[in-house]
């Protein structure tokens, strides 16, 4: 059972990205004049996460990833037609924006770690609960829509 709120995981990863860039800068990947592009990734991430949140509110079901027992509806519209986890995808895009803004190689090394942590310590658990709650309906959705993209 997951015990750490996924946005907190993203904050911890972002802090690690900054620390790595500050203290273990392997090489510069992105020139300073291009680093502002990272803000576009952050903006896109916020749009995806807020849109996804709105879909949960509209369906009148919980969006809280640590309170999945309160889930009352399966959301499959909007971004959920493209990915089963748009909020986590949004967090990944936000972290990608941070990596671009920092500009070095070492922050990018944290992105696969974030995907691994969220997949193994959050998503797989969520999938089990949704399979139990929504049975065949979720299994069909799972067959049609990829976990990340």
TORMAR-51187 format. One line per 8 residues: their letters; for each residue z, x, y of N, C-alpha, C, O. Coordinates in steps of 0.05 Angstrom, whole numbers. Layout:
a) Z:X:Y:Z:X:Y:Z:X:Y:Z:X:Y | ...
This chain:
xxxxxxxx) 0:17:-24:0:0:0:0:18:25:18:34:28 | -20:15:42:-21:31:67:2:25:85:11:2:87 | 12:46:98:35:43:115:31:54:144:48:51:161 | 7:66:148:1:76:175:-22:60:187:-43:57:174 | -17:51:211:-37:35:225:-62:52:230:-60:73:242 | -86:43:221:-110:60:223:-116:71:251:-124:94:253 | -112:55:273:-116:68:299:-98:92:304:-105:111:318 | -74:91:292:-56:114:295:-67:138:280:-65:161:289
xxxxxxxx) -79:133:257:-92:155:242:-114:167:259:-117:191:261 | -130:150:273:-151:160:291:-139:177:314:-151:197:321 | -117:168:324:-104:183:346:-95:211:336:-99:231:349 | -84:211:312:-75:237:300:-99:255:295:-97:279:301 | -120:244:285:-145:259:280:-156:270:306:-163:293:308 | -156:253:327:-166:262:353:-149:285:364:-160:304:375 | -123:283:361:-105:305:369:-111:330:353:-112:352:365 | -115:327:327:-122:351:311:-149:363:320:-152:387:320
xxxxxxxx) -168:346:327:-194:355:337:-190:372:362:-202:394:365 | -174:362:380:-168:377:405:-155:403:399:-162:424:410 | -135:403:382:-120:427:375:-138:448:362:-137:471:368 | -156:439:344:-175:457:331:-193:469:351:-199:493:351 | -204:453:370:-222:463:390:-208:483:408:-220:503:417 | -183:477:414:-168:494:433:-160:521:420:-162:542:432 | -151:520:395:-140:543:382:-157:556:360:-152:579:353 | -177:542:350:-195:553:330:-224:546:336:-237:534:320
xxxxxxxx) -233:553:360:-261:546:367:-281:564:352:-284:587:359 | -294:553:332:-312:569:316:-338:575:332:-347:598:333 | -349:555:343:-373:559:359:-379:534:376:-370:512:369 | -393:537:398:-400:515:415:-426:503:404:-446:516:400 | -425:477:399:-448:462:389:-463:448:412:-487:446:412 | -447:437:430:-459:420:451:-453:432:478:-430:437:485 | -474:438:493:-471:450:520:-455:431:538:-456:406:535 | -440:442:556:-422:426:574:-437:403:587:-427:381:589
xxxxxxxx) -462:408:596:-476:388:611:-484:364:594:-492:343:604 | -482:366:567:-489:344:549:-465:330:538:-468:310:524 | -442:339:543:-417:329:530:-410:300:540:-396:286:526 | -420:293:563:-415:265:572:-427:244:554:-419:221:555 | -446:252:537:-457:233:518:-435:222:499:-437:200:489 | -415:238:496:-392:229:479:-380:203:490:-370:187:474 | -381:199:516:-370:175:528:-387:150:520:-376:128:517 | -413:154:515:-429:132:505:-421:124:477:-420:100:471
xxxxxxxx) -414:143:461:-404:137:434:-377:122:436:-373:103:421 | -360:130:453:-334:117:457:-339:88:467:-326:69:457 | -357:84:485:-363:57:495:-375:40:473:-366:17:469 | -393:51:457:-404:36:434:-382:28:414:-382:6:404 | -365:47:409:-342:42:391:-325:19:401:-317:2:385 | -319:19:426:-303:-3:438:-317:-30:435:-304:-50:429 | -343:-30:440:-358:-55:438:-357:-65:409:-351:-89:404 | -362:-48:390:-361:-55:361:-333:-65:353:-331:-86:340
xxxxxxxx) -313:-51:361:-286:-59:354:-277:-85:367:-265:-102:354 | -284:-89:392:-276:-114:406:-292:-137:395:-281:-159:392 | -318:-134:389:-334:-155:378:-323:-163:350:-321:-186:344 | -316:-143:334:-305:-148:308:-278:-163:310:-273:-182:295 | -262:-155:328:-236:-168:333:-241:-197:341:-227:-215:331 | -260:-202:359:-266:-229:367:-274:-246:343:-266:-270:341 | -290:-235:324:-298:-250:301:-274:-258:283:-274:-280:272 | -254:-241:281:-230:-247:267:-214:-270:281:-205:-288:268
xxxxxxxx) -212:-267:307:-198:-288:323:-212:-315:321:-199:-336:318 | -238:-314:322:-254:-339:320:-250:-352:292:-249:-376:290 | -248:-336:271:-244:-346:244:-214:-354:239:-207:-364:218 | -197:-348:259:-168:-354:257:-156:-341:232:-141:-354:217 | -162:-316:229:-150:-300:207:-139:-275:218:-145:-267:241 | -122:-262:203:-109:-237:213:-129:-214:214:-146:-211:196 | -127:-198:234:-142:-173:236:-125:-149:231:-135:-126:231 | -99:-153:227:-80:-131:223:-83:-119:196:-79:-132:176
xxxxxxxx) -91:-94:194:-97:-81:169:-73:-76:151:-76:-70:127 | -49:-79:162:-25:-75:146:-12:-102:137:8:-103:124 | -25:-124:145:-15:-151:138:-37:-167:125:-43:-190:133 | -50:-156:105:-73:-168:92:-65:-193:76:-82:-210:70 | -40:-196:69:-32:-219:54:-35:-245:71:-36:-267:60 | -37:-242:97:-40:-264:115:-69:-272:119:-75:-290:134 | -87:-258:106:-116:-263:109:-122:-291:99:-115:-298:76 | -136:-307:115:-142:-334:107:-172:-340:106:-180:-361:97
xxxxxxxx) -188:-321:116:-217:-326:117:-231:-299:114:-221:-278:122 | -254:-300:101:-271:-276:98:-292:-276:121:-308:-295:123 | -291:-256:137:-310:-254:160:-335:-238:151:-332:-215:142 | -358:-251:152:-383:-239:143:-405:-240:163:-428:-235:157 | -399:-248:187:-420:-251:208:-419:-227:227:-401:-210:225 | -438:-227:246:-438:-205:266:-442:-178:253:-459:-175:236 | -426:-159:261:-428:-132:250:-421:-131:221:-429:-113:206 | -407:-152:211:-399:-153:183:-423:-159:165:-420:-158:140
xxxxxxxx) -446:-164:176:-471:-166:161:-482:-139:155:-498:-135:136 | -475:-118:171:-485:-91:168:-466:-72:154:-474:-53:141 | -440:-77:158:-419:-60:146:-395:-77:140:-388:-95:156 | -382:-71:118:-357:-86:112:-334:-78:129:-313:-91:129 | -337:-56:143:-314:-44:158:-322:-36:186:-320:-12:193 | -332:-54:203:-341:-46:229:-318:-35:247:-323:-18:264 | -294:-44:243:-272:-33:260:-267:-4:253:-262:12:271 | -269:3:228:-265:31:220:-290:48:228:-287:71:236
xxxxxxxx) -313:36:227:-337:49:237:-334:54:267:-342:75:277 | -323:34:281:-318:38:309:-299:61:315:-303:77:333 | -278:64:299:-260:87:302:-274:113:296:-269:133:310 | -292:113:276:-307:137:270:-326:144:293:-328:167:300 | -339:124:305:-356:129:328:-340:139:352:-349:157:367 | -316:129:355:-299:138:377:-292:167:373:-293:183:392 | -285:174:348:-278:202:342:-303:220:345:-300:243:353 | -326:210:338:-351:225:342:-355:230:372:-363:252:380
xxxxxxxx) -349:210:389:-351:214:418:-331:235:427:-338:251:445 | -308:236:416:-288:256:423:-299:284:415:-296:303:431 | -310:286:391:-321:311:382:-343:321:400:-345:345:407 | -361:303:408:-382:310:426:-371:319:453:-380:340:464 | -351:305:463:-339:312:489:-326:339:487:-326:354:507 | -313:346:464:-301:372:461:-321:394:458:-317:417:466 | -344:388:445:-367:405:445:-368:427:424:-390:439:420 | -347:432:409:-347:453:389:-352:443:361:-352:419:356
xxxxxxxx) -355:462:343:-359:456:314:-333:445:301:-335:425:286 | -310:457:307:-286:449:293:-278:420:295:-269:409:275 | -282:406:318:-275:378:319:-292:361:299:-282:342:288 | -317:369:296:-335:354:278:-326:356:249:-332:339:233 | -312:378:242:-302:381:215:-281:360:208:-276:356:184 | -268:348:227:-248:328:222:-260:300:215:-246:284:204 | -285:296:222:-297:269:217:-298:262:188:-290:240:181 | -308:280:170:-307:272:142:-279:268:131:-274:251:114
xxxxxxxx) -259:283:142:-232:279:134:-222:251:141:-209:238:126 | -229:242:165:-222:215:174:-234:194:155:-220:175:147 | -260:197:149:-273:178:130:-258:178:103:-253:156:92 | -252:201:93:-238:203:68:-211:189:69:-204:174:51 | -195:194:90:-168:182:92:-170:152:94:-156:138:80 | -188:142:111:-190:113:115:-200:100:90:-191:78:82 | -220:112:77:-231:100:52:-209:99:30:-205:78:18 | -196:121:26:-178:123:3:-150:112:8:-136:104:-11
xxxxxxxx) -141:111:33:-115:101:38:-114:74:52:-93:63:58 | -138:62:58:-138:36:71:-159:18:59:-152:-3:48 | -184:26:60:-206:8:52:-204:0:22:-207:-24:16 | -199:19:4:-198:12:-24:-176:-8:-29:-179:-27:-45 | -153:-5:-16:-131:-24:-19:-140:-51:-8:-135:-72:-20 | -152:-52:15:-162:-77:27:-181:-91:8:-180:-115:5 | -199:-76:-3:-219:-88:-21:-206:-101:-45:-214:-123:-53 | -185:-89:-56:-170:-101:-79:-158:-128:-71:-160:-148:-85
xxxxxxxx) -146:-129:-47:-133:-153:-38:-154:-175:-33:-151:-198:-41 | -176:-167:-20:-198:-187:-15:-210:-197:-40:-218:-221:-42 | -213:-180:-60:-224:-189:-86:-205:-209:-99:-214:-229:-111 | -179:-205:-97:-160:-224:-108:-160:-250:-93:-159:-271:-105 | -162:-249:-67:-161:-273:-51:-186:-290:-51:-185:-314:-53 | -209:-276:-50:-234:-290:-46:-253:-288:-71:-275:-299:-71 | -244:-274:-91:-257:-272:-117:-288:-268:-115:-297:-249:-102 | -303:-287:-127:-332:-284:-129:-345:-282:-101:-365:-267:-98
xxxxxxxx) -335:-297:-82:-347:-296:-55:-346:-268:-43:-365:-259:-32 | -323:-255:-47:-321:-227:-36:-338:-208:-53:-351:-190:-42 | -338:-212:-79:-355:-194:-96:-384:-196:-89:-398:-176:-89 | -394:-220:-83:-422:-223:-75:-427:-210:-48:-447:-197:-44 | -408:-213:-29:-410:-200:-3:-410:-170:-7:-426:-156:6 | -392:-160:-24:-390:-131:-29:-416:-120:-41:-423:-97:-35 | -430:-136:-57:-455:-127:-69:-478:-126:-48:-496:-110:-50 | -476:-142:-27:-497:-144:-7:-493:-124:17:-512:-115:28
xxxxx) -468:-118:23:-462:-103:48:-447:-78:40:-428:-78:25 | -456:-56:51:-444:-30:45:-417:-26:58:-410:-40:78 | -401:-8:47:-374:-3:57:-375:8:85:-360:-2:102 | -391:28:90:-392:40:117:-418:32:131:-417:17:151 | -440:41:122:-467:34:134:-488:36:113:-511:30:119
